[in-house]
Amino acid sequence: MAEPATPGLPRVEVFTDGACKGNPGPGGWGALLRYGEQCKELCGGEPRTTNNRMELMAVIQSLEALKRPSHVILTVDSKYVQNGVQSWMPRWKRNGWRTASKQPVKNQDLWQRLDRAVGAHRIEWRWVRGHSGHPENERADQLANRGIPAR
């Protein structure tokens, strides 16, 4: 059951996905944003990247596209992104963006950018299994694949 909207904040549903042809290789990210009856689709990509970077970029681009603080229902198919934000990131920040084994956090540039983007909103995280027939996740996957640059 969905949480009630936060008073004073618009409620926006966001569905994201990343894709990569090879890992690393050319990659893309895609997002579907829904506010009431309005829908917006976003996609982009990079010529040499990883799937994890594209999963992160999809969420970052979605949140950065919002024009004002919002109550965001954010659906991802990446446990990497969801666990990173909800479990790992607070510890990484306390440890100066180092892992428990004192190594620099992989994709630190994007995690820090995501940290800034998340801070502007109230986010309800949801996870769905990728390629399981969830219509909005399937659309985000199509957008991510559209964003992959031609070789």
Phi and psi in radians as a Rosetta constraint file:
Dihedral C 1 N 2 CA 2 C 2 CIRCULARHARMONIC -1.255 0.35
Dihedral N 2 CA 2 C 2 N 3 CIRCULARHARMONIC 2.527 0.35
Dihedral C 2 N 3 CA 3 C 3 CIRCULARHARMONIC -1.252 0.35
Dihedral N 3 CA 3 C 3 N 4 CIRCULARHARMONIC 2.627 0.35
Dihedral C 3 N 4 CA 4 C 4 CIRCULARHARMONIC -1.144 0.35
Dihedral N 4 CA 4 C 4 N 5 CIRCULARHARMONIC 2.651 0.35
Dihedral C 4 N 5 CA 5 C 5 CIRCULARHARMONIC -1.053 0.35
Dihedral N 5 CA 5 C 5 N 6 CIRCULARHARMONIC 2.607 0.35
Dihedral C 5 N 6 CA 6 C 6 CIRCULARHARMONIC -1.349 0.35
Dihedral N 6 CA 6 C 6 N 7 CIRCULARHARMONIC 2.194 0.35
Dihedral C 6 N 7 CA 7 C 7 CIRCULARHARMONIC -0.938 0.35
Dihedral N 7 CA 7 C 7 N 8 CIRCULARHARMONIC 2.343 0.35
Dihedral C 7 N 8 CA 8 C 8 CIRCULARHARMONIC 1.489 0.35
Dihedral N 8 CA 8 C 8 N 9 CIRCULARHARMONIC -0.154 0.35
Dihedral C 8 N 9 CA 9 C 9 CIRCULARHARMONIC -1.970 0.35
Dihedral N 9 CA 9 C 9 N 10 CIRCULARHARMONIC 2.343 0.35
Dihedral C 9 N 10 CA 10 C 10 CIRCULARHARMONIC -1.160 0.35
Dihedral N 10 CA 10 C 10 N 11 CIRCULARHARMONIC 2.528 0.35
Dihedral C 10 N 11 CA 11 C 11 CIRCULARHARMONIC -1.704 0.35
Dihedral N 11 CA 11 C 11 N 12 CIRCULARHARMONIC 2.084 0.35
Dihedral C 11 N 12 CA 12 C 12 CIRCULARHARMONIC -2.148 0.35
Dihedral N 12 CA 12 C 12 N 13 CIRCULARHARMONIC 2.286 0.35
Dihedral C 12 N 13 CA 13 C 13 CIRCULARHARMONIC -1.692 0.35
Dihedral N 13 CA 13 C 13 N 14 CIRCULARHARMONIC 2.339 0.35
Dihedral C 13 N 14 CA 14 C 14 CIRCULARHARMONIC -2.279 0.35
Dihedral N 14 CA 14 C 14 N 15 CIRCULARHARMONIC 2.350 0.35
Dihedral C 14 N 15 CA 15 C 15 CIRCULARHARMONIC -2.224 0.35
Dihedral N 15 CA 15 C 15 N 16 CIRCULARHARMONIC 2.189 0.35
Dihedral C 15 N 16 CA 16 C 16 CIRCULARHARMONIC -2.236 0.35
Dihedral N 16 CA 16 C 16 N 17 CIRCULARHARMONIC 2.783 0.35
Dihedral C 16 N 17 CA 17 C 17 CIRCULARHARMONIC -2.796 0.35
Dihedral N 17 CA 17 C 17 N 18 CIRCULARHARMONIC 2.716 0.35
Dihedral C 17 N 18 CA 18 C 18 CIRCULARHARMONIC -2.160 0.35
Dihedral N 18 CA 18 C 18 N 19 CIRCULARHARMONIC 2.736 0.35
Dihedral C 18 N 19 CA 19 C 19 CIRCULARHARMONIC -2.562 0.35
Dihedral N 19 CA 19 C 19 N 20 CIRCULARHARMONIC 2.655 0.35
Dihedral C 19 N 20 CA 20 C 20 CIRCULARHARMONIC -2.587 0.35
Dihedral N 20 CA 20 C 20 N 21 CIRCULARHARMONIC 2.379 0.35
Dihedral C 20 N 21 CA 21 C 21 CIRCULARHARMONIC -1.732 0.35
Dihedral N 21 CA 21 C 21 N 22 CIRCULARHARMONIC 1.637 0.35
Dihedral C 21 N 22 CA 22 C 22 CIRCULARHARMONIC 1.600 0.35
Dihedral N 22 CA 22 C 22 N 23 CIRCULARHARMONIC 2.765 0.35
Dihedral C 22 N 23 CA 23 C 23 CIRCULARHARMONIC -2.581 0.35
Dihedral N 23 CA 23 C 23 N 24 CIRCULARHARMONIC 1.517 0.35
Dihedral C 23 N 24 CA 24 C 24 CIRCULARHARMONIC -1.451 0.35
Dihedral N 24 CA 24 C 24 N 25 CIRCULARHARMONIC 2.885 0.35
Dihedral C 24 N 25 CA 25 C 25 CIRCULARHARMONIC 3.030 0.35
Dihedral N 25 CA 25 C 25 N 26 CIRCULARHARMONIC -2.956 0.35
Dihedral C 25 N 26 CA 26 C 26 CIRCULARHARMONIC -1.164 0.35
Dihedral N 26 CA 26 C 26 N 27 CIRCULARHARMONIC 2.367 0.35
Dihedral C 26 N 27 CA 27 C 27 CIRCULARHARMONIC -2.385 0.35
Dihedral N 27 CA 27 C 27 N 28 CIRCULARHARMONIC 2.828 0.35
Dihedral C 27 N 28 CA 28 C 28 CIRCULARHARMONIC -2.476 0.35
Dihedral N 28 CA 28 C 28 N 29 CIRCULARHARMONIC 2.821 0.35
Dihedral C 28 N 29 CA 29 C 29 CIRCULARHARMONIC -2.302 0.35
Dihedral N 29 CA 29 C 29 N 30 CIRCULARHARMONIC 2.645 0.35
Dihedral C 29 N 30 CA 30 C 30 CIRCULARHARMONIC -2.527 0.35
Dihedral N 30 CA 30 C 30 N 31 CIRCULARHARMONIC 2.657 0.35
Dihedral C 30 N 31 CA 31 C 31 CIRCULARHARMONIC -2.631 0.35
Dihedral N 31 CA 31 C 31 N 32 CIRCULARHARMONIC 2.513 0.35
Dihedral C 31 N 32 CA 32 C 32 CIRCULARHARMONIC -2.065 0.35
Dihedral N 32 CA 32 C 32 N 33 CIRCULARHARMONIC 2.150 0.35
Dihedral C 32 N 33 CA 33 C 33 CIRCULARHARMONIC -1.997 0.35
Dihedral N 33 CA 33 C 33 N 34 CIRCULARHARMONIC 2.364 0.35
Dihedral C 33 N 34 CA 34 C 34 CIRCULARHARMONIC -2.310 0.35
Dihedral N 34 CA 34 C 34 N 35 CIRCULARHARMONIC 2.194 0.35
Dihedral C 34 N 35 CA 35 C 35 CIRCULARHARMONIC -2.236 0.35
Dihedral N 35 CA 35 C 35 N 36 CIRCULARHARMONIC 1.829 0.35
Dihedral C 35 N 36 CA 36 C 36 CIRCULARHARMONIC 1.067 0.35
Dihedral N 36 CA 36 C 36 N 37 CIRCULARHARMONIC -2.148 0.35
Dihedral C 36 N 37 CA 37 C 37 CIRCULARHARMONIC -1.575 0.35
Dihedral N 37 CA 37 C 37 N 38 CIRCULARHARMONIC -0.120 0.35
Dihedral C 37 N 38 CA 38 C 38 CIRCULARHARMONIC -1.532 0.35
Dihedral N 38 CA 38 C 38 N 39 CIRCULARHARMONIC 2.399 0.35
Dihedral C 38 N 39 CA 39 C 39 CIRCULARHARMONIC -2.205 0.35
Dihedral N 39 CA 39 C 39 N 40 CIRCULARHARMONIC 2.521 0.35
Dihedral C 39 N 40 CA 40 C 40 CIRCULARHARMONIC -2.354 0.35
Dihedral N 40 CA 40 C 40 N 41 CIRCULARHARMONIC 2.381 0.35
Dihedral C 40 N 41 CA 41 C 41 CIRCULARHARMONIC -1.984 0.35
Dihedral N 41 CA 41 C 41 N 42 CIRCULARHARMONIC 2.406 0.35
Dihedral C 41 N 42 CA 42 C 42 CIRCULARHARMONIC -2.255 0.35
Dihedral N 42 CA 42 C 42 N 43 CIRCULARHARMONIC 2.558 0.35
Dihedral C 42 N 43 CA 43 C 43 CIRCULARHARMONIC -2.762 0.35
Dihedral N 43 CA 43 C 43 N 44 CIRCULARHARMONIC 2.787 0.35
Dihedral C 43 N 44 CA 44 C 44 CIRCULARHARMONIC -2.998 0.35
Dihedral N 44 CA 44 C 44 N 45 CIRCULARHARMONIC -3.131 0.35
Dihedral C 44 N 45 CA 45 C 45 CIRCULARHARMONIC -2.935 0.35
Dihedral N 45 CA 45 C 45 N 46 CIRCULARHARMONIC 3.132 0.35
Dihedral C 45 N 46 CA 46 C 46 CIRCULARHARMONIC -2.438 0.35
Dihedral N 46 CA 46 C 46 N 47 CIRCULARHARMONIC 2.571 0.35
Dihedral C 46 N 47 CA 47 C 47 CIRCULARHARMONIC -1.230 0.35
Dihedral N 47 CA 47 C 47 N 48 CIRCULARHARMONIC -0.474 0.35
Dihedral C 47 N 48 CA 48 C 48 CIRCULARHARMONIC -2.514 0.35
Dihedral N 48 CA 48 C 48 N 49 CIRCULARHARMONIC 1.939 0.35
Dihedral C 48 N 49 CA 49 C 49 CIRCULARHARMONIC -2.747 0.35
Dihedral N 49 CA 49 C 49 N 50 CIRCULARHARMONIC -2.959 0.35
Dihedral C 49 N 50 CA 50 C 50 CIRCULARHARMONIC -2.191 0.35
Dihedral N 50 CA 50 C 50 N 51 CIRCULARHARMONIC 2.844 0.35
Dihedral C 50 N 51 CA 51 C 51 CIRCULARHARMONIC -1.059 0.35
Dihedral N 51 CA 51 C 51 N 52 CIRCULARHARMONIC -0.744 0.35
Dihedral C 51 N 52 CA 52 C 52 CIRCULARHARMONIC -1.063 0.35
Dihedral N 52 CA 52 C 52 N 53 CIRCULARHARMONIC -0.691 0.35
Dihedral C 52 N 53 CA 53 C 53 CIRCULARHARMONIC -1.126 0.35
Dihedral N 53 CA 53 C 53 N 54 CIRCULARHARMONIC -0.663 0.35
Dihedral C 53 N 54 CA 54 C 54 CIRCULARHARMONIC -1.249 0.35
Dihedral N 54 CA 54 C 54 N 55 CIRCULARHARMONIC -0.632 0.35
Dihedral C 54 N 55 CA 55 C 55 CIRCULARHARMONIC -1.057 0.35
Dihedral N 55 CA 55 C 55 N 56 CIRCULARHARMONIC -0.784 0.35
Dihedral C 55 N 56 CA 56 C 56 CIRCULARHARMONIC -1.110 0.35
Dihedral N 56 CA 56 C 56 N 57 CIRCULARHARMONIC -0.779 0.35
Dihedral C 56 N 57 CA 57 C 57 CIRCULARHARMONIC -1.105 0.35
Dihedral N 57 CA 57 C 57 N 58 CIRCULARHARMONIC -0.610 0.35
Dihedral C 57 N 58 CA 58 C 58 CIRCULARHARMONIC -1.056 0.35
Dihedral N 58 CA 58 C 58 N 59 CIRCULARHARMONIC -0.766 0.35
Dihedral C 58 N 59 CA 59 C 59 CIRCULARHARMONIC -1.214 0.35
Dihedral N 59 CA 59 C 59 N 60 CIRCULARHARMONIC -0.779 0.35
Dihedral C 59 N 60 CA 60 C 60 CIRCULARHARMONIC -1.015 0.35
Dihedral N 60 CA 60 C 60 N 61 CIRCULARHARMONIC -0.908 0.35
Dihedral C 60 N 61 CA 61 C 61 CIRCULARHARMONIC -1.064 0.35
Dihedral N 61 CA 61 C 61 N 62 CIRCULARHARMONIC -0.648 0.35
Dihedral C 61 N 62 CA 62 C 62 CIRCULARHARMONIC -1.103 0.35
Dihedral N 62 CA 62 C 62 N 63 CIRCULARHARMONIC -0.875 0.35
Dihedral C 62 N 63 CA 63 C 63 CIRCULARHARMONIC -1.177 0.35
Dihedral N 63 CA 63 C 63 N 64 CIRCULARHARMONIC -0.662 0.35
Dihedral C 63 N 64 CA 64 C 64 CIRCULARHARMONIC -1.215 0.35
Dihedral N 64 CA 64 C 64 N 65 CIRCULARHARMONIC -0.362 0.35
Dihedral C 64 N 65 CA 65 C 65 CIRCULARHARMONIC -1.348 0.35
Dihedral N 65 CA 65 C 65 N 66 CIRCULARHARMONIC -0.329 0.35
Dihedral C 65 N 66 CA 66 C 66 CIRCULARHARMONIC -1.273 0.35
Dihedral N 66 CA 66 C 66 N 67 CIRCULARHARMONIC 2.321 0.35
Dihedral C 66 N 67 CA 67 C 67 CIRCULARHARMONIC -1.448 0.35
Dihedral N 67 CA 67 C 67 N 68 CIRCULARHARMONIC -0.279 0.35
Dihedral C 67 N 68 CA 68 C 68 CIRCULARHARMONIC -2.622 0.35
Dihedral N 68 CA 68 C 68 N 69 CIRCULARHARMONIC 2.822 0.35
Dihedral C 68 N 69 CA 69 C 69 CIRCULARHARMONIC -0.936 0.35
Dihedral N 69 CA 69 C 69 N 70 CIRCULARHARMONIC 2.419 0.35
Dihedral C 69 N 70 CA 70 C 70 CIRCULARHARMONIC -2.464 0.35
Dihedral N 70 CA 70 C 70 N 71 CIRCULARHARMONIC 2.804 0.35
Dihedral C 70 N 71 CA 71 C 71 CIRCULARHARMONIC -1.554 0.35
Dihedral N 71 CA 71 C 71 N 72 CIRCULARHARMONIC 1.894 0.35
Dihedral C 71 N 72 CA 72 C 72 CIRCULARHARMONIC -1.852 0.35
Dihedral N 72 CA 72 C 72 N 73 CIRCULARHARMONIC 2.160 0.35
Dihedral C 72 N 73 CA 73 C 73 CIRCULARHARMONIC -1.653 0.35
Dihedral N 73 CA 73 C 73 N 74 CIRCULARHARMONIC 1.798 0.35
Dihedral C 73 N 74 CA 74 C 74 CIRCULARHARMONIC -1.869 0.35
Dihedral N 74 CA 74 C 74 N 75 CIRCULARHARMONIC 1.978 0.35
Dihedral C 74 N 75 CA 75 C 75 CIRCULARHARMONIC -1.850 0.35
Dihedral N 75 CA 75 C 75 N 76 CIRCULARHARMONIC 2.134 0.35
Dihedral C 75 N 76 CA 76 C 76 CIRCULARHARMONIC -2.168 0.35
Dihedral N 76 CA 76 C 76 N 77 CIRCULARHARMONIC 2.792 0.35
Dihedral C 76 N 77 CA 77 C 77 CIRCULARHARMONIC -1.960 0.35
Dihedral N 77 CA 77 C 77 N 78 CIRCULARHARMONIC 0.284 0.35
Dihedral C 77 N 78 CA 78 C 78 CIRCULARHARMONIC -1.969 0.35
Dihedral N 78 CA 78 C 78 N 79 CIRCULARHARMONIC 1.913 0.35
Dihedral C 78 N 79 CA 79 C 79 CIRCULARHARMONIC -1.140 0.35
Dihedral N 79 CA 79 C 79 N 80 CIRCULARHARMONIC -0.519 0.35
Dihedral C 79 N 80 CA 80 C 80 CIRCULARHARMONIC -0.985 0.35
Dihedral N 80 CA 80 C 80 N 81 CIRCULARHARMONIC -0.844 0.35
Dihedral C 80 N 81 CA 81 C 81 CIRCULARHARMONIC -1.225 0.35
Dihedral N 81 CA 81 C 81 N 82 CIRCULARHARMONIC -0.855 0.35
Dihedral C 81 N 82 CA 82 C 82 CIRCULARHARMONIC -1.091 0.35
Dihedral N 82 CA 82 C 82 N 83 CIRCULARHARMONIC -0.858 0.35
Dihedral C 82 N 83 CA 83 C 83 CIRCULARHARMONIC -1.134 0.35
Dihedral N 83 CA 83 C 83 N 84 CIRCULARHARMONIC -0.657 0.35
Dihedral C 83 N 84 CA 84 C 84 CIRCULARHARMONIC -1.013 0.35
Dihedral N 84 CA 84 C 84 N 85 CIRCULARHARMONIC -0.839 0.35
Dihedral C 84 N 85 CA 85 C 85 CIRCULARHARMONIC -1.255 0.35
Dihedral N 85 CA 85 C 85 N 86 CIRCULARHARMONIC -0.811 0.35
Dihedral C 85 N 86 CA 86 C 86 CIRCULARHARMONIC -1.418 0.35
Dihedral N 86 CA 86 C 86 N 87 CIRCULARHARMONIC -0.495 0.35
Dihedral C 86 N 87 CA 87 C 87 CIRCULARHARMONIC -2.060 0.35
Dihedral N 87 CA 87 C 87 N 88 CIRCULARHARMONIC -0.831 0.35
Dihedral C 87 N 88 CA 88 C 88 CIRCULARHARMONIC -1.520 0.35
Dihedral N 88 CA 88 C 88 N 89 CIRCULARHARMONIC -0.660 0.35
Dihedral C 88 N 89 CA 89 C 89 CIRCULARHARMONIC -1.041 0.35
Dihedral N 89 CA 89 C 89 N 90 CIRCULARHARMONIC -0.737 0.35
Dihedral C 89 N 90 CA 90 C 90 CIRCULARHARMONIC -1.000 0.35
Dihedral N 90 CA 90 C 90 N 91 CIRCULARHARMONIC -0.706 0.35
Dihedral C 90 N 91 CA 91 C 91 CIRCULARHARMONIC -1.221 0.35
Dihedral N 91 CA 91 C 91 N 92 CIRCULARHARMONIC -0.734 0.35
Dihedral C 91 N 92 CA 92 C 92 CIRCULARHARMONIC -1.018 0.35
Dihedral N 92 CA 92 C 92 N 93 CIRCULARHARMONIC -0.743 0.35
Dihedral C 92 N 93 CA 93 C 93 CIRCULARHARMONIC -1.117 0.35
Dihedral N 93 CA 93 C 93 N 94 CIRCULARHARMONIC -0.774 0.35
Dihedral C 93 N 94 CA 94 C 94 CIRCULARHARMONIC -1.072 0.35
Dihedral N 94 CA 94 C 94 N 95 CIRCULARHARMONIC -0.567 0.35
Dihedral C 94 N 95 CA 95 C 95 CIRCULARHARMONIC -1.648 0.35
Dihedral N 95 CA 95 C 95 N 96 CIRCULARHARMONIC 0.326 0.35
Dihedral C 95 N 96 CA 96 C 96 CIRCULARHARMONIC 1.164 0.35
Dihedral N 96 CA 96 C 96 N 97 CIRCULARHARMONIC 0.656 0.35
Dihedral C 96 N 97 CA 97 C 97 CIRCULARHARMONIC 1.077 0.35
Dihedral N 97 CA 97 C 97 N 98 CIRCULARHARMONIC 0.741 0.35
Dihedral C 97 N 98 CA 98 C 98 CIRCULARHARMONIC -2.119 0.35
Dihedral N 98 CA 98 C 98 N 99 CIRCULARHARMONIC 2.616 0.35
Dihedral C 98 N 99 CA 99 C 99 CIRCULARHARMONIC -1.355 0.35
Dihedral N 99 CA 99 C 99 N 100 CIRCULARHARMONIC 3.065 0.35
Dihedral C 99 N 100 CA 100 C 100 CIRCULARHARMONIC -1.040 0.35
Dihedral N 100 CA 100 C 100 N 101 CIRCULARHARMONIC -0.499 0.35
Dihedral C 100 N 101 CA 101 C 101 CIRCULARHARMONIC -1.570 0.35
Dihedral N 101 CA 101 C 101 N 102 CIRCULARHARMONIC 0.274 0.35
Dihedral C 101 N 102 CA 102 C 102 CIRCULARHARMONIC 1.211 0.35
Dihedral N 102 CA 102 C 102 N 103 CIRCULARHARMONIC 0.251 0.35
Dihedral C 102 N 103 CA 103 C 103 CIRCULARHARMONIC -1.561 0.35
Dihedral N 103 CA 103 C 103 N 104 CIRCULARHARMONIC 2.621 0.35
Dihedral C 103 N 104 CA 104 C 104 CIRCULARHARMONIC -1.061 0.35
Dihedral N 104 CA 104 C 104 N 105 CIRCULARHARMONIC 2.482 0.35
Dihedral C 104 N 105 CA 105 C 105 CIRCULARHARMONIC -1.149 0.35
Dihedral N 105 CA 105 C 105 N 106 CIRCULARHARMONIC 2.289 0.35
Dihedral C 105 N 106 CA 106 C 106 CIRCULARHARMONIC -1.186 0.35
Dihedral N 106 CA 106 C 106 N 107 CIRCULARHARMONIC 2.479 0.35
Dihedral C 106 N 107 CA 107 C 107 CIRCULARHARMONIC 1.098 0.35
Dihedral N 107 CA 107 C 107 N 108 CIRCULARHARMONIC 0.548 0.35
Dihedral C 107 N 108 CA 108 C 108 CIRCULARHARMONIC -0.947 0.35
Dihedral N 108 CA 108 C 108 N 109 CIRCULARHARMONIC -0.689 0.35
Dihedral C 108 N 109 CA 109 C 109 CIRCULARHARMONIC -1.008 0.35
Dihedral N 109 CA 109 C 109 N 110 CIRCULARHARMONIC -0.741 0.35
Dihedral C 109 N 110 CA 110 C 110 CIRCULARHARMONIC -1.335 0.35
Dihedral N 110 CA 110 C 110 N 111 CIRCULARHARMONIC -0.631 0.35
Dihedral C 110 N 111 CA 111 C 111 CIRCULARHARMONIC -1.084 0.35
Dihedral N 111 CA 111 C 111 N 112 CIRCULARHARMONIC -0.698 0.35
Dihedral C 111 N 112 CA 112 C 112 CIRCULARHARMONIC -1.194 0.35
Dihedral N 112 CA 112 C 112 N 113 CIRCULARHARMONIC -0.690 0.35
Dihedral C 112 N 113 CA 113 C 113 CIRCULARHARMONIC -1.130 0.35
Dihedral N 113 CA 113 C 113 N 114 CIRCULARHARMONIC -0.723 0.35
Dihedral C 113 N 114 CA 114 C 114 CIRCULARHARMONIC -1.123 0.35
Dihedral N 114 CA 114 C 114 N 115 CIRCULARHARMONIC -0.690 0.35
Dihedral C 114 N 115 CA 115 C 115 CIRCULARHARMONIC -1.012 0.35
Dihedral N 115 CA 115 C 115 N 116 CIRCULARHARMONIC -0.751 0.35
Dihedral C 115 N 116 CA 116 C 116 CIRCULARHARMONIC -1.153 0.35
Dihedral N 116 CA 116 C 116 N 117 CIRCULARHARMONIC -0.732 0.35
Dihedral C 116 N 117 CA 117 C 117 CIRCULARHARMONIC -1.175 0.35
Dihedral N 117 CA 117 C 117 N 118 CIRCULARHARMONIC -0.707 0.35
Dihedral C 117 N 118 CA 118 C 118 CIRCULARHARMONIC -1.117 0.35
Dihedral N 118 CA 118 C 118 N 119 CIRCULARHARMONIC -0.634 0.35
Dihedral C 118 N 119 CA 119 C 119 CIRCULARHARMONIC -1.073 0.35
Dihedral N 119 CA 119 C 119 N 120 CIRCULARHARMONIC -0.349 0.35
Dihedral C 119 N 120 CA 120 C 120 CIRCULARHARMONIC -1.484 0.35
Dihedral N 120 CA 120 C 120 N 121 CIRCULARHARMONIC -0.122 0.35
Dihedral C 120 N 121 CA 121 C 121 CIRCULARHARMONIC -2.341 0.35
Dihedral N 121 CA 121 C 121 N 122 CIRCULARHARMONIC 2.857 0.35
Dihedral C 121 N 122 CA 122 C 122 CIRCULARHARMONIC -1.716 0.35
Dihedral N 122 CA 122 C 122 N 123 CIRCULARHARMONIC 2.026 0.35
Dihedral C 122 N 123 CA 123 C 123 CIRCULARHARMONIC -2.003 0.35
Dihedral N 123 CA 123 C 123 N 124 CIRCULARHARMONIC 2.310 0.35
Dihedral C 123 N 124 CA 124 C 124 CIRCULARHARMONIC -1.865 0.35
Dihedral N 124 CA 124 C 124 N 125 CIRCULARHARMONIC 1.946 0.35
Dihedral C 124 N 125 CA 125 C 125 CIRCULARHARMONIC -1.489 0.35
Dihedral N 125 CA 125 C 125 N 126 CIRCULARHARMONIC 2.381 0.35
Dihedral C 125 N 126 CA 126 C 126 CIRCULARHARMONIC -2.338 0.35
Dihedral N 126 CA 126 C 126 N 127 CIRCULARHARMONIC 2.547 0.35
Dihedral C 126 N 127 CA 127 C 127 CIRCULARHARMONIC -2.099 0.35
Dihedral N 127 CA 127 C 127 N 128 CIRCULARHARMONIC 2.416 0.35
Dihedral C 127 N 128 CA 128 C 128 CIRCULARHARMONIC -2.260 0.35
Dihedral N 128 CA 128 C 128 N 129 CIRCULARHARMONIC 2.613 0.35
Dihedral C 128 N 129 CA 129 C 129 CIRCULARHARMONIC -1.220 0.35
Dihedral N 129 CA 129 C 129 N 130 CIRCULARHARMONIC 2.267 0.35
Dihedral C 129 N 130 CA 130 C 130 CIRCULARHARMONIC -1.155 0.35
Dihedral N 130 CA 130 C 130 N 131 CIRCULARHARMONIC 2.614 0.35
Dihedral C 130 N 131 CA 131 C 131 CIRCULARHARMONIC 0.994 0.35
Dihedral N 131 CA 131 C 131 N 132 CIRCULARHARMONIC 0.657 0.35
Dihedral C 131 N 132 CA 132 C 132 CIRCULARHARMONIC -1.957 0.35
Dihedral N 132 CA 132 C 132 N 133 CIRCULARHARMONIC 0.198 0.35
Dihedral C 132 N 133 CA 133 C 133 CIRCULARHARMONIC 1.594 0.35
Dihedral N 133 CA 133 C 133 N 134 CIRCULARHARMONIC 0.078 0.35
Dihedral C 133 N 134 CA 134 C 134 CIRCULARHARMONIC -1.184 0.35
Dihedral N 134 CA 134 C 134 N 135 CIRCULARHARMONIC 2.009 0.35
Dihedral C 134 N 135 CA 135 C 135 CIRCULARHARMONIC -0.978 0.35
Dihedral N 135 CA 135 C 135 N 136 CIRCULARHARMONIC -0.791 0.35
Dihedral C 135 N 136 CA 136 C 136 CIRCULARHARMONIC -1.246 0.35
Dihedral N 136 CA 136 C 136 N 137 CIRCULARHARMONIC -0.621 0.35
Dihedral C 136 N 137 CA 137 C 137 CIRCULARHARMONIC -1.179 0.35
Dihedral N 137 CA 137 C 137 N 138 CIRCULARHARMONIC -0.672 0.35
Dihedral C 137 N 138 CA 138 C 138 CIRCULARHARMONIC -1.108 0.35
Dihedral N 138 CA 138 C 138 N 139 CIRCULARHARMONIC -0.677 0.35
Dihedral C 138 N 139 CA 139 C 139 CIRCULARHARMONIC -1.164 0.35
Dihedral N 139 CA 139 C 139 N 140 CIRCULARHARMONIC -0.732 0.35
Dihedral C 139 N 140 CA 140 C 140 CIRCULARHARMONIC -1.067 0.35
Dihedral N 140 CA 140 C 140 N 141 CIRCULARHARMONIC -0.660 0.35
Dihedral C 140 N 141 CA 141 C 141 CIRCULARHARMONIC -1.114 0.35
Dihedral N 141 CA 141 C 141 N 142 CIRCULARHARMONIC -0.746 0.35
Dihedral C 141 N 142 CA 142 C 142 CIRCULARHARMONIC -1.066 0.35
Dihedral N 142 CA 142 C 142 N 143 CIRCULARHARMONIC -0.740 0.35
Dihedral C 142 N 143 CA 143 C 143 CIRCULARHARMONIC -1.131 0.35
Dihedral N 143 CA 143 C 143 N 144 CIRCULARHARMONIC -0.728 0.35
Dihedral C 143 N 144 CA 144 C 144 CIRCULARHARMONIC -1.053 0.35
Dihedral N 144 CA 144 C 144 N 145 CIRCULARHARMONIC -0.755 0.35
Dihedral C 144 N 145 CA 145 C 145 CIRCULARHARMONIC -1.188 0.35
Dihedral N 145 CA 145 C 145 N 146 CIRCULARHARMONIC -0.580 0.35
Dihedral C 145 N 146 CA 146 C 146 CIRCULARHARMONIC -1.140 0.35
Dihedral N 146 CA 146 C 146 N 147 CIRCULARHARMONIC -0.560 0.35
Dihedral C 146 N 147 CA 147 C 147 CIRCULARHARMONIC -1.321 0.35
Dihedral N 147 CA 147 C 147 N 148 CIRCULARHARMONIC -0.220 0.35
Dihedral C 147 N 148 CA 148 C 148 CIRCULARHARMONIC -1.190 0.35
Dihedral N 148 CA 148 C 148 N 149 CIRCULARHARMONIC 2.149 0.35
Dihedral C 148 N 149 CA 149 C 149 CIRCULARHARMONIC -1.128 0.35
Dihedral N 149 CA 149 C 149 N 150 CIRCULARHARMONIC 2.526 0.35
Dihedral C 149 N 150 CA 150 C 150 CIRCULARHARMONIC -1.150 0.35
Dihedral N 150 CA 150 C 150 N 151 CIRCULARHARMONIC 2.509 0.35
